[in-house]
Amino acid sequence: EVLREAVDLIEDEVPANNVGSGNIAGVELGYPVNKKKKLISDENLDTIKSELLKLMETEKPFLDSDLNLVKLANKMNLSSHLLSYAINNGFDENFFQFINRYRIEEAKKLILNPKMNHLSLLGIGFEVGFNSKTVFNTTFKKITGKTPSEYKKNSSDL
């Protein structure tokens, strides 16, 4: 399987001497500077990204309020280190940013769904995997530019 090959390639992709000269902007620092490691090939990174996106759409693991990097990595038969690397380098986000983006997209769907009117906005936040009102509201506003209530009101005005 391609994902297994990606794990096997880690040793092959990490340079033996992964240390820079310690010279930044022409100033000699006198100590080595670590460069960013490339753990896997771009092709294997793309494969892991595709598998992750497929998992997120089909199984919606982000709805689990107890989801963490280790649990998600186990679902994908990857090490948490490799999954973290794939999310960081493949999506330019950390694990929580990646998961919370999915949670907010799901919350937006639920807010607009008339069948979910029985739930409060906080209830929707809990339904999509958030554990706290503050994190839900803050994340929602950061991603959409609106609070959940502003989003609901603006959507009902349409």
JOZICOR-V20271 format. One record per helix or strand of 2 or more residues. SS is the DSSP state (H for helix, E for strand). FROM is the first residue (numbers start at 1). TO is the last residue. If there is no record, write none. Layout:
[[SS/FROM/TO] [SS/FROM/TO]]
This chain:
[[H/2/8] [H/10/13] [E/23/24] [E/27/28] [H/42/58] [H/61/63] [H/69/75] [H/80/91] [H/95/112] [H/114/116] [H/121/127] [H/133/144] [H/148/157]]
